[in-house]
Amino acid sequence: MSYAQNQKTAWWGEDENLIRWGHLETFSEHKTFGFMVSLKTARGLRERLAHGEKIRLHAVVKRGSTRGTMTW
């Protein structure tokens, strides 16, 4: 889980409710996924954890990938 975007441009610091974009390695041999949350949500979760609350996330991931081409 992350609230940190890949680049510190565009909406940097303007709105704690925005969910930034991010990515994991596309062609990694270890297929996985992650959750992106807003800074406001991350702060709320951090506070709950600091008070000893156990938080469980659940996801059902349906995915696929195909090779493509790009022309420049």
N, C-alpha and C positions, 0 to 999 in steps of 0.2 A: 504494500500500500504506500502511496506517495501523494504528496500535495505539491511537490516541487516540479515545475515545468522544465523543459529542456533548455529554453532560452530565456534570458532576462530582458526581453523586449516586449513590445506591444502593451499588454495590460499590467505590467510589472507594478505591483503594489496598489493598484487603483481600486480593486474590488475583491474583498476576501471571500465572496460567494462564488467567484468564477472557478470552474474546474479547468485547469490547464491541460494541455496535451503532453503526452510523453510516450515513450515506446521502449520496448525491450528488443534485443537482438532478433532480427527477422528470421535469419536462417540458422539459428542455434540448433545444435543436436538435442538440446534439452528443451522440449516444448513446454511453455508455461504461459501465465498471464499475470496481470496485476490490476489492482484497483487504483484509480485516480480519484482523489477527493479534493474539495475546496479547502483553502486555508482555514476557513471558519469550522468546517467539519473536522479537520485534523486537530484543531485546538480543542474542540469539544470532546473528541475521542481521547486525546492526551489527558484532559482533566478527569474524565471518567476512569481511565486506567490509574491515574495518580491516587484516586480514592478507592482503589482495590477492586473495581468492577471487572468482571471477566467479559470480554466482548468476543463474539464469534461471528465470522463472516461466512456466507454461503454463496456459491455461484454455480451455475450450470453454464458451461462454455461449449458452444458449437462453433467450430472453426474450420477453415480450409485455407489452402494457399495454392497459388499457381504461379508459374513463372510467366513473366510478361516482358515486353520490350518498351523502351522509351526512345523517341526520336528527339534530337536536339536541334 
